[in-house]
Amino acid sequence: MRKIRIFFCIMLTLVMGLEGIGFPYISVEAAATTIVQIKIGDTNFQASFEDNKTTKALFKKFPVTYTMSELNGNEKYKYLSYELPENAKQVKTIHAGDIMLYGTDCIVLFYKDFKTSYSYTRLGRITNPSGLEKAVTKGKIKVQFSIPKKKIRLNKKKITLKKGSSFQLKLIGGKAKKVKWSVRNKKIATVKNGRIKAKKKGKTRIVATYRKKKYVCKLTVTEKSAATAKPKETPDATKEPVQTEEPKETPGVTEESVQTEEPQEEREYMMKMKIDDVEVSVAWEDNESVRELKKIAGNGEIKIPMSMYGGFEQVGSLGTNISRQDVQMRTEPGDIVLYSGNQMVVFYGSNTWAYTRLGKIQGLTSEELKNLLGTGNVTITIFAHS
Protein backbone atom coordinates (compact mmCIF):
# COMPACT_ATOMS: atom_id res chain seq x y z
CA MET A 1 0.00 0.00 0.00
CA ARG A 2 2.86 2.38 0.82
CA LYS A 3 4.52 1.66 -2.54
CA ILE A 4 1.25 2.53 -4.31
CA ARG A 5 1.07 5.89 -2.47
CA ILE A 6 4.68 6.68 -3.37
CA PHE A 7 4.11 5.71 -7.02
CA PHE A 8 0.94 7.82 -7.15
CA CYS A 9 2.74 10.80 -5.61
CA ILE A 10 5.58 10.61 -8.16
CA MET A 11 3.33 10.06 -11.18
CA LEU A 12 0.97 12.88 -10.23
CA THR A 13 3.91 15.26 -9.81
CA LEU A 14 5.36 14.26 -13.21
CA VAL A 15 2.02 14.81 -14.91
CA MET A 16 1.71 18.29 -13.40
CA GLY A 17 5.27 19.17 -14.49
CA LEU A 18 7.73 20.54 -12.00
CA GLU A 19 5.00 21.33 -9.53
CA GLY A 20 5.10 20.25 -5.94
CA ILE A 21 4.04 21.02 -2.45
CA GLY A 22 4.00 24.50 -0.93
CA PHE A 23 2.48 26.98 1.52
CA PRO A 24 2.21 30.75 1.55
CA TYR A 25 4.55 32.95 3.54
CA ILE A 26 3.75 33.71 7.15
CA SER A 27 1.50 36.76 7.34
CA VAL A 28 2.31 39.95 9.23
CA GLU A 29 -0.02 38.86 12.01
CA ALA A 30 1.42 35.33 12.07
CA ALA A 31 1.01 33.13 15.10
CA ALA A 32 3.91 32.40 17.44
CA THR A 33 6.63 30.30 15.88
CA THR A 34 9.18 27.78 17.16
CA ILE A 35 12.84 27.87 16.18
CA VAL A 36 14.04 24.54 14.76
CA GLN A 37 17.67 23.64 14.06
CA ILE A 38 18.15 21.68 10.83
CA LYS A 39 21.44 19.96 10.02
CA ILE A 40 22.20 18.62 6.56
CA GLY A 41 25.64 17.03 6.42
CA ASP A 42 28.00 19.59 7.97
CA THR A 43 25.71 22.55 7.24
CA ASN A 44 23.35 24.02 9.84
CA PHE A 45 20.17 25.95 9.05
CA GLN A 46 17.54 27.60 11.23
CA ALA A 47 13.84 27.23 10.47
CA SER A 48 10.73 28.92 11.82
CA PHE A 49 7.95 26.36 12.40
CA GLU A 50 4.25 27.15 12.63
CA ASP A 51 2.28 26.83 15.87
CA ASN A 52 -0.40 24.29 14.91
CA LYS A 53 -1.58 20.78 15.76
CA THR A 54 0.63 19.23 13.08
CA THR A 55 3.88 20.74 14.34
CA LYS A 56 3.01 20.07 17.99
CA ALA A 57 2.62 16.37 17.17
CA LEU A 58 5.83 16.41 15.13
CA PHE A 59 7.85 18.11 17.88
CA LYS A 60 7.19 15.13 20.15
CA LYS A 61 9.46 13.11 17.84
CA PHE A 62 12.34 15.64 17.98
CA PRO A 63 15.27 15.36 17.96
CA VAL A 64 15.11 13.06 14.97
CA THR A 65 17.08 12.30 11.81
CA TYR A 66 15.24 11.43 8.60
CA THR A 67 16.73 9.89 5.47
CA MET A 68 15.05 11.91 2.73
CA SER A 69 14.79 10.95 -0.97
CA GLU A 70 15.06 13.10 -4.10
CA LEU A 71 12.10 14.08 -6.32
CA ASN A 72 11.98 16.26 -9.46
CA GLY A 73 15.26 18.07 -8.81
CA ASN A 74 13.62 20.53 -6.44
CA GLU A 75 12.63 18.67 -3.27
CA LYS A 76 13.48 15.99 -0.71
CA TYR A 77 10.77 13.90 0.90
CA LYS A 78 10.31 11.33 3.65
CA TYR A 79 7.33 9.04 4.28
CA LEU A 80 6.88 8.62 8.04
CA SER A 81 6.02 5.48 9.93
CA TYR A 82 3.23 7.41 11.68
CA GLU A 83 0.51 9.88 10.75
CA LEU A 84 0.18 13.53 11.74
CA PRO A 85 -2.89 15.80 11.96
CA GLU A 86 -3.36 17.62 8.65
CA ASN A 87 -4.94 20.89 7.57
CA ALA A 88 -4.14 21.01 3.86
CA LYS A 89 -4.67 24.17 1.82
CA GLN A 90 -4.05 24.93 -1.83
CA VAL A 91 -1.08 27.16 -2.59
CA LYS A 92 0.38 28.70 -5.73
CA THR A 93 4.09 29.18 -5.17
CA ILE A 94 6.88 27.10 -3.63
CA HIS A 95 9.93 28.89 -2.22
CA ALA A 96 13.31 27.37 -1.46
CA GLY A 97 13.38 26.49 2.24
CA ASP A 98 9.67 25.63 2.52
CA ILE A 99 8.93 22.61 4.73
CA MET A 100 5.47 21.01 4.66
CA LEU A 101 3.38 17.88 5.00
CA TYR A 102 1.84 15.99 2.07
CA GLY A 103 -1.19 13.97 3.12
CA THR A 104 -0.76 12.82 6.70
CA ASP A 105 2.63 11.11 6.60
CA CYS A 106 5.00 12.68 4.03
CA ILE A 107 7.41 15.49 5.03
CA VAL A 108 8.79 17.52 2.13
CA LEU A 109 11.75 19.93 2.11
CA PHE A 110 12.00 22.18 -0.97
CA TYR A 111 15.29 23.65 -2.17
CA LYS A 112 14.07 25.48 -5.32
CA ASP A 113 11.32 27.98 -6.22
CA PHE A 114 8.47 26.98 -8.56
CA LYS A 115 4.69 27.13 -9.06
CA THR A 116 2.27 24.52 -7.71
CA SER A 117 -1.45 23.70 -7.66
CA TYR A 118 -1.27 21.17 -4.81
CA SER A 119 -2.72 21.45 -1.31
CA TYR A 120 -0.55 20.75 1.73
CA THR A 121 -0.22 21.44 5.43
CA ARG A 122 2.35 24.06 6.29
CA LEU A 123 5.06 23.11 8.80
CA GLY A 124 7.64 25.88 8.56
CA ARG A 125 10.43 27.35 6.46
CA ILE A 126 14.20 27.77 6.54
CA THR A 127 14.64 31.49 7.06
CA ASN A 128 17.87 31.79 5.09
CA PRO A 129 17.93 29.12 2.36
CA SER A 130 21.21 30.41 0.91
CA GLY A 131 23.41 27.35 0.41
CA LEU A 132 20.51 24.90 0.82
CA GLU A 133 20.61 23.58 -2.74
CA LYS A 134 24.34 22.91 -2.43
CA ALA A 135 23.88 21.19 0.94
CA VAL A 136 21.20 18.72 -0.19
CA THR A 137 23.38 17.34 -3.06
CA LYS A 138 21.98 14.48 -5.16
CA GLY A 139 20.14 11.34 -4.07
CA LYS A 140 19.24 10.50 -0.49
CA ILE A 141 20.38 12.70 2.36
CA LYS A 142 20.18 12.63 6.15
CA VAL A 143 18.41 15.61 7.71
CA GLN A 144 18.50 16.19 11.45
CA PHE A 145 15.70 18.18 13.14
CA SER A 146 16.01 19.51 16.70
CA ILE A 147 14.74 22.36 18.88
CA PRO A 148 17.63 24.30 20.46
CA LYS A 149 17.35 25.14 24.14
CA LYS A 150 16.87 28.81 24.91
CA LYS A 151 19.87 30.39 26.59
CA ILE A 152 18.79 32.83 29.29
CA ARG A 153 21.19 35.73 29.87
CA LEU A 154 21.42 39.45 30.56
CA ASN A 155 22.03 41.73 27.59
CA LYS A 156 24.91 43.23 29.61
CA LYS A 157 27.03 41.67 32.37
CA LYS A 158 29.01 44.82 33.14
CA ILE A 159 28.13 48.48 32.52
CA THR A 160 29.39 51.93 33.47
CA LEU A 161 26.98 54.86 33.81
CA LYS A 162 27.49 58.48 34.68
CA LYS A 163 25.55 59.91 37.60
CA GLY A 164 22.07 60.93 36.43
CA SER A 165 22.01 58.67 33.34
CA SER A 166 20.01 55.49 32.81
CA PHE A 167 20.12 52.16 30.99
CA GLN A 168 17.63 49.43 30.10
CA LEU A 169 18.84 46.04 31.25
CA LYS A 170 17.07 43.01 29.76
CA LEU A 171 16.95 39.31 30.55
CA ILE A 172 17.09 37.66 27.14
CA GLY A 173 15.19 34.39 26.84
CA GLY A 174 13.03 34.97 29.91
CA LYS A 175 9.49 36.25 30.27
CA ALA A 176 9.79 39.90 31.27
CA LYS A 177 6.74 39.85 33.56
CA LYS A 178 8.22 37.05 35.66
CA VAL A 179 11.63 38.67 36.22
CA LYS A 180 12.23 40.24 39.66
CA TRP A 181 14.78 43.06 39.67
CA SER A 182 16.81 44.27 42.63
CA VAL A 183 19.93 46.32 43.38
CA ARG A 184 22.43 45.59 46.14
CA ASN A 185 22.98 49.25 47.05
CA LYS A 186 19.99 51.54 46.48
CA LYS A 187 22.05 54.63 47.30
CA ILE A 188 24.13 54.10 44.17
CA ALA A 189 21.33 53.16 41.75
CA THR A 190 17.70 52.09 41.46
CA VAL A 191 16.13 49.56 39.11
CA LYS A 192 12.54 49.07 38.00
CA ASN A 193 11.53 46.55 35.33
CA GLY A 194 15.20 46.42 34.34
CA ARG A 195 15.56 50.18 33.92
CA ILE A 196 18.61 51.38 35.87
CA LYS A 197 18.98 54.96 37.10
CA ALA A 198 22.42 55.99 38.33
CA LYS A 199 22.25 58.11 41.50
CA LYS A 200 25.64 58.23 43.20
CA LYS A 201 29.26 57.44 42.40
CA GLY A 202 30.20 53.90 43.38
CA LYS A 203 29.89 50.25 42.50
CA THR A 204 27.02 47.84 43.02
CA ARG A 205 25.26 44.91 41.41
CA ILE A 206 21.94 44.65 39.61
CA VAL A 207 20.25 41.27 40.10
CA ALA A 208 17.58 39.68 37.90
CA THR A 209 15.87 36.70 39.54
CA TYR A 210 14.07 34.34 37.19
CA ARG A 211 12.78 30.88 38.06
CA LYS A 212 14.83 30.85 41.28
CA LYS A 213 18.07 31.60 39.41
CA LYS A 214 19.96 34.88 39.74
CA TYR A 215 21.60 36.77 36.87
CA VAL A 216 24.03 39.53 37.94
CA CYS A 217 25.21 42.68 36.19
CA LYS A 218 28.12 44.67 37.68
CA LEU A 219 27.39 48.40 37.71
CA THR A 220 29.89 51.24 38.08
CA VAL A 221 28.57 54.79 38.51
CA THR A 222 30.96 57.69 37.81
CA GLU A 223 30.69 61.42 38.39
CA LYS A 224 29.53 63.74 35.62
CA SER A 225 32.22 65.10 33.35
CA ALA A 226 33.74 68.52 33.94
CA ALA A 227 32.08 69.80 30.77
CA THR A 228 28.73 68.73 32.16
CA ALA A 229 29.34 70.15 35.62
CA LYS A 230 30.41 73.57 34.22
CA PRO A 231 28.43 74.17 31.04
CA LYS A 232 29.14 77.97 31.17
CA GLU A 233 32.80 77.31 30.32
CA THR A 234 31.75 76.06 26.86
CA PRO A 235 29.22 78.69 25.69
CA ASP A 236 29.48 77.66 22.03
CA ALA A 237 28.67 74.02 22.73
CA THR A 238 25.15 72.83 22.05
CA LYS A 239 23.05 71.66 24.95
CA GLU A 240 22.63 68.18 23.52
CA PRO A 241 26.16 66.77 24.07
CA VAL A 242 26.46 68.07 27.65
CA GLN A 243 22.96 67.64 29.04
CA THR A 244 22.64 65.55 32.16
CA GLU A 245 18.90 65.04 32.12
CA GLU A 246 17.57 61.68 31.10
CA PRO A 247 16.76 61.85 27.35
CA LYS A 248 13.22 61.35 26.17
CA GLU A 249 12.50 57.83 25.06
CA THR A 250 12.27 57.07 21.36
CA PRO A 251 10.02 54.08 20.58
CA GLY A 252 12.03 51.08 19.43
CA VAL A 253 15.42 52.50 20.43
CA THR A 254 17.21 50.74 23.27
CA GLU A 255 18.47 52.65 26.28
CA GLU A 256 22.00 51.76 25.26
CA SER A 257 21.64 53.80 22.07
CA VAL A 258 20.13 56.91 23.71
CA GLN A 259 21.92 57.19 27.04
CA THR A 260 23.86 60.38 27.63
CA GLU A 261 27.24 58.86 28.43
CA GLU A 262 29.00 59.42 25.11
CA PRO A 263 26.92 61.82 22.96
CA GLN A 264 29.86 62.94 20.80
CA GLU A 265 30.86 59.36 20.03
CA GLU A 266 27.27 58.36 19.37
CA ARG A 267 26.88 61.04 16.70
CA GLU A 268 29.86 59.59 14.81
CA TYR A 269 27.88 56.45 14.09
CA MET A 270 24.97 58.31 12.54
CA MET A 271 24.31 57.77 8.82
CA LYS A 272 21.60 58.75 6.39
CA MET A 273 19.37 56.26 4.62
CA LYS A 274 17.16 56.32 1.53
CA ILE A 275 14.45 53.90 0.48
CA ASP A 276 14.62 54.27 -3.31
CA ASP A 277 14.53 58.10 -3.60
CA VAL A 278 12.88 58.76 -0.22
CA GLU A 279 15.24 59.82 2.58
CA VAL A 280 14.17 58.55 6.00
CA SER A 281 15.33 59.44 9.50
CA VAL A 282 17.04 56.58 11.36
CA ALA A 283 18.01 56.25 15.02
CA TRP A 284 21.07 54.01 14.72
CA GLU A 285 22.23 51.70 17.49
CA ASP A 286 25.60 52.30 19.17
CA ASN A 287 27.21 48.90 18.62
CA GLU A 288 30.06 47.25 16.73
CA SER A 289 27.84 46.23 13.82
CA VAL A 290 26.82 49.84 13.10
CA ARG A 291 30.40 51.04 13.45
CA GLU A 292 31.54 48.50 10.87
CA LEU A 293 28.65 49.42 8.59
CA LYS A 294 29.73 53.06 8.73
CA LYS A 295 33.31 52.07 7.85
CA ILE A 296 32.03 50.23 4.78
CA ALA A 297 30.11 53.33 3.72
CA GLY A 298 33.16 55.52 4.35
CA ASN A 299 32.70 58.90 2.68
CA GLY A 300 30.62 57.33 -0.07
CA GLU A 301 27.52 55.14 0.05
CA ILE A 302 26.27 51.55 0.16
CA LYS A 303 23.52 50.51 -2.23
CA ILE A 304 21.61 47.37 -1.19
CA PRO A 305 19.08 45.80 -3.60
CA MET A 306 16.28 44.51 -1.38
CA SER A 307 13.63 41.84 -1.94
CA MET A 308 10.20 41.53 -0.33
CA TYR A 309 9.96 38.53 1.96
CA GLY A 310 7.17 36.97 3.97
CA GLY A 311 4.78 39.89 3.64
CA PHE A 312 6.48 41.80 6.45
CA GLU A 313 10.07 42.66 5.50
CA GLN A 314 12.62 43.67 2.86
CA VAL A 315 15.90 41.70 2.81
CA GLY A 316 19.16 42.46 1.03
CA SER A 317 22.77 41.28 1.10
CA LEU A 318 25.54 43.59 2.33
CA GLY A 319 28.03 41.67 0.21
CA THR A 320 30.27 41.11 3.23
CA ASN A 321 30.11 39.87 6.82
CA ILE A 322 30.12 42.25 9.78
CA SER A 323 30.07 41.68 13.54
CA ARG A 324 26.87 40.27 14.98
CA GLN A 325 25.39 40.06 18.48
CA ASP A 326 22.19 38.13 17.76
CA VAL A 327 19.44 38.03 20.35
CA GLN A 328 15.92 36.61 20.12
CA MET A 329 13.46 39.46 19.58
CA ARG A 330 10.09 40.41 18.12
CA THR A 331 10.54 43.14 15.54
CA GLU A 332 8.21 46.07 14.84
CA PRO A 333 7.56 48.19 11.73
CA GLY A 334 10.58 50.41 11.10
CA ASP A 335 13.13 48.12 12.76
CA ILE A 336 16.43 47.66 10.89
CA VAL A 337 18.37 44.52 11.81
CA LEU A 338 21.29 42.37 10.73
CA TYR A 339 20.57 38.74 9.88
CA SER A 340 23.19 36.01 9.60
CA GLY A 341 25.99 38.60 9.73
CA ASN A 342 25.64 39.69 6.10
CA GLN A 343 22.02 40.61 5.37
CA MET A 344 20.14 43.79 6.21
CA VAL A 345 16.43 43.44 7.02
CA VAL A 346 14.01 46.38 7.15
CA PHE A 347 10.57 45.62 8.61
CA TYR A 348 7.15 46.99 7.71
CA GLY A 349 5.50 44.24 9.75
CA SER A 350 6.58 41.96 12.59
CA ASN A 351 8.56 38.76 13.03
CA THR A 352 10.19 36.81 15.86
CA TRP A 353 13.77 35.62 15.30
CA ALA A 354 17.39 36.09 16.41
CA TYR A 355 18.85 39.31 14.98
CA THR A 356 21.35 42.07 15.72
CA ARG A 357 19.68 45.48 16.01
CA LEU A 358 21.06 48.18 13.71
CA GLY A 359 18.49 50.95 14.12
CA LYS A 360 14.90 52.09 13.69
CA ILE A 361 13.20 54.35 11.14
CA GLN A 362 11.69 57.38 12.86
CA GLY A 363 8.68 59.57 12.15
CA LEU A 364 6.72 57.20 9.89
CA THR A 365 3.50 55.36 10.71
CA SER A 366 3.04 51.64 10.07
CA GLU A 367 0.87 52.49 7.07
CA GLU A 368 3.52 54.83 5.61
CA LEU A 369 6.20 52.16 6.09
CA LYS A 370 4.00 49.60 4.36
CA ASN A 371 3.49 51.97 1.43
CA LEU A 372 7.25 52.45 1.15
CA LEU A 373 8.33 48.85 1.65
CA GLY A 374 5.34 46.61 1.01
CA THR A 375 4.51 47.23 -2.66
CA GLY A 376 7.58 45.81 -4.40
CA ASN A 377 11.35 45.40 -4.22
CA VAL A 378 13.32 48.52 -3.23
CA THR A 379 16.90 49.75 -3.10
CA ILE A 380 18.33 50.92 0.24
CA THR A 381 21.09 53.52 0.12
CA ILE A 382 23.19 54.21 3.22
CA PHE A 383 25.59 57.12 3.28
CA ALA A 384 27.49 59.13 5.88
CA HIS A 385 26.40 62.59 7.01
CA SER A 386 28.11 65.36 5.05
N, C-alpha and C positions, 0 to 999 in steps of 0.2 A: 504493500500500500504506500509506503514511504517513497519507493522508487517511482511509482506512478505520479505522486505529487511533484517530485523533483523534475521528472520528464515533462509534466504539464507546465510547470513554471518556466522551464527553459524554452519549450516550444512556443508558448504564448509570448515570451519576450522576443524571440526571433521573428515571429510574425509581425509584431508591432514595431520592429526595427530596433534601434538602439534606445528603446525606452525602458524605464525601470521603475523603481520605487522611490517615492519622495515625500516631503512634507514642507509646508511653507515656513518661512522664517518666523522666529518668535516675535510677537507683536510688541509694541511699546509698553502695553499694560500686561506683559507676560507674567505668568505665575512664577512663584519662587522656583529656582533651579538648584540642581545638585552638581557639584564639580566632580567629574570622573577622570581618573588618570588612565590613559590608554597607551600601552607599550607595544610597538611593532618592531621586532628585532631589537636593535640597539637605540631606536628612536622613540622618544616620549612625546605624547600629545596630551593636551587637556581638552575635555569636552564638557559642554553644559547640557545636562539631561533634564527633561521635563519633570514636573511634579504631577504624576497621574498614577492610576492603578497599575498600569503596565510596568512602569519603571520601578514602582515600589515592590512589585513581585520579583522583578529582575534583580534588584539590589540585594535581595535575600541570598542570591547565589554568589555574590561578589565576596572576595576576589575570585576571579575565574579566568581561565585561559581557553579560548576557542580556536580550533583549527578551521580556518575559513577558506572556502573554495572560490575560484575565479569564475566570473560570468560576464560575457559581452565586452570585456576590455574596459569596464568602467565601474565594476563593483565586486565586492567579496561578500559571500553569504555563508550562513551556518544554520542548518536545521537542528533544533534543540531536541533533547530527549524528554521535554516537558512542554506544556502549553502555558501561555500567558494570557491575561485579559486583553482584549483588543477593542479598539475604537477607531476603525479605519475610516479615512476620509480621502476623497479624490484630490489630487494635487496636479500642478501643471509643470513645475520645474524642479529638477534635481540639482543640488549644488554639492561640489566636492566637500566632503566632511560630514554630510548628512548620515545619520544613523537611525534606522527605523525597523519596524516589525512587519513582515509579510504574513498574512494569515494570523495564526496564533502561535507559530513555533519556528519562524524563520527570521533570524537577525541579518540585516543587510548593512554593509558599510560601503558608501560610495566615495570614489576618489576622482570623479570627473563630473563636469556639468553637462546636463542634457534635458530635453523635454520628456514628459511622461503623461500618460492618461490613467495610470493605475491609482488605486486607493490603498493606503497603508496607515498604520498607527505610528505616530511620531514618537521617537525615543529621545533623541538629542542631536547635537552636532559638535564636531570638532571646531573650536573657535578660530584656530589658525591652521588651515589645511595646507599651508606652504610646506612642501617636502613630502606630503602624504603619498602622492603617486609614486615617487621614487622609493618610498619605504615599503610599499606593499609588494613590489616586484611582480614576478609572474608566478602563476600556479598557486598552490596552497600556502597559506601563511599562518603563523600563530599570533593571535592578538590577545593581550592580557588586559582585563578590565578591573579596576580597583577604585575605591573611594579613599582619597588621602585624608588623614586625620588633620583636623584644624589645629594649628599651632597658636596658642593664646600668648600674647605678649603686649607690652607697652610700646607705643610708637616712639618713645624716648626713654632711655635708661639713665641718662645724665643730662641735665640742662643748667644753663646759667642765665639768670634774669637780672635786669637792673631794677632797683627799687622803684615801685610804682608801675612796672610793666606786668603783663600777664601772658599766659600760654595755655593752650588747650591740650591736655594730656588725654590720650585715648587708650583703651584696652582693646587691642585688635583680636578678633575671634571670639569675644565674649558678648553677651547681651547687655547693652548699656544700662538698662533699667535694673539689672541685678548686681551691678558693681557698686561696692561701698567704698567711698573715698575718705581718706584721713591724712592728716599731716602730723608729724612727730612734734614739731614746735610751731604753735599757732602764732607766736610773736614774730616769726620770720616770714611766714606765708599762710594763706588760707587756700582751701580747695573746696569747690562745690561742683558736682557732676563732672569732675576732671579738670575744671577750669581753675588754674593756679593764679593767684594774685600775690606778687612779691611786696612785702611790707617793710622788712628791716634787713640790713646787712647781716649775713651769716649763712650757715649751712644747716640743712635739715633733709628729711626724707618724706616723699609723698608715697602713700601706700594705697594700692587698689586691691581690695579683697573680693575674690570671685570664687564661688563654690569652695569655700574654706581654704583657698590658697591665696597667698599674698604675693603681689608683684610690686617691686620697689623701684622708685626713680629718685636718684640723688639730685638735690636741688642746691644751687649756690646762688645767693642773692648778693649783688654788689651795689655800691653807691652809684648815684647818678654821675654822669661825666661832668667835668668842669664847665664845658660849653653849655650843658643843660642847667647847671646850678647858677651860672652867671650869663644869662642870655643877652644882657645889655652890652657886654663886651664885644658881641658880634652883631652890630646893628644891621649889617647888610644881609645877614643870613635869613633865610625864610623860616617861618615858624615850624614848618613840617618836620625838618630833620632834627630839631632840638626839643620838640614838645615832649612833655613827660606824662601827659594825660593818656589814658587808655584809648586807643583809636576806636572809632566806630566800626562795628562789625560789618563785613561785606558778605552777603550770602554766598556760601560755597567756597569761601577762602579760609584756609586753616589759620589758626592763631599764629602758627610758626611763620606764615608769610606776611602777617600784618603787625607783628609785635614791634615795639619801638626801639629795640636794642641797637640795630645797625641800619638806620634809614638810608645813609649814604650808600652803603654796600648793596642794599636791596634795590635801589634805583638802577644800579649797574646791570641788573639782570633783566630789566624791562626791555621788551621788544614790541614792535608793531605787528599787526596781523591783518591780512585781507582774505575775505572769502570771495573768490573771483575778483570783482572790482570794488567790492564793498569793504571799507576799512572798519574793523570792530575794535572795541576797547577790551583789553585782556588784563586781568590781575594774575600775573605770573607767580608761581611758587618760588620760594627761595631754597632751592636744593641743587644737588650736583647735576641732575639731569638737565635742568634749565640752564645752568652755567655752561654745560657742554653744547647745548643747542645754540646758545648765543655765540659760542666760539665758531661753530660751523657756519653760522650766518655771517660772522665777521663784520665787515663794513658793507657787505653786499646783501644778498637775500637768499632764501631757500624757497624753491617752488615745489610743492608736494601735490601731485595729482591724486585726488581722493575718489573713492568709490562708495556708493551707498551700500549699507549692509544691515540686514535684519530689521529694517523699518524704524531704526532709532539712532543710527550713527553713520558717520563718514569715516573711512579708514584709508590711510595712505602710507607708503613706505618712505622712511627717511633716507634710505640708501646706505645707511651705516648704523652700527650699534652704538648706543650711548649708555651711560650708567642707569641702573634701574633699582628701585626700592619698592617692589610690588607689595601691596597690601590688599586684602579683600575689601571691597567697597561696593556701594550702590551709587551709581552715577546719576546725575541730574542734567536736564537740558542746559547747555552752555559749558559743561565740563570738558576740559582738554586733558587727555591722559596719554601715557606711553604704554604700549602693549608689546610684550615680547622683546623689549629692548631696542626695537628698530621700526616700530610703526606708531604713527600718531593717530589718535582717535578723537573726533570731535562729536559730541552728543547733541541731538535734538530731541531725544527721548531718554529712557532709562535702561540700565542693565546692571547686573550684579556679577562681578568678576574680580580678578586680582590685577591691579594696574599700579602705575606710578603716576601721581598727580603732576601735571605740568602747569595748569592754570584754569581760569574760568572766564568766559565771555561775560562782560558786564553790560547792563543797560538795555538788554533786549528781552522781550517776553518769550514764553515758550512758543507762541504762535509765530512770532517774528523769526525765531531760530528755525522753526520747521519750514517756513517759507524760504529761508536762505539755504537750508541744508537738505530738506526733505523732498525736493522736486527733481533731482537729477544729480549726476556726478559734478563735483566742483574742484577748483584748484585753490589750495591754501598757499599764501605767500607770507613768509615771516622775514622781517627785516629789522635791523637795529634802528633805534632812535637817531635822528640826525643831530 
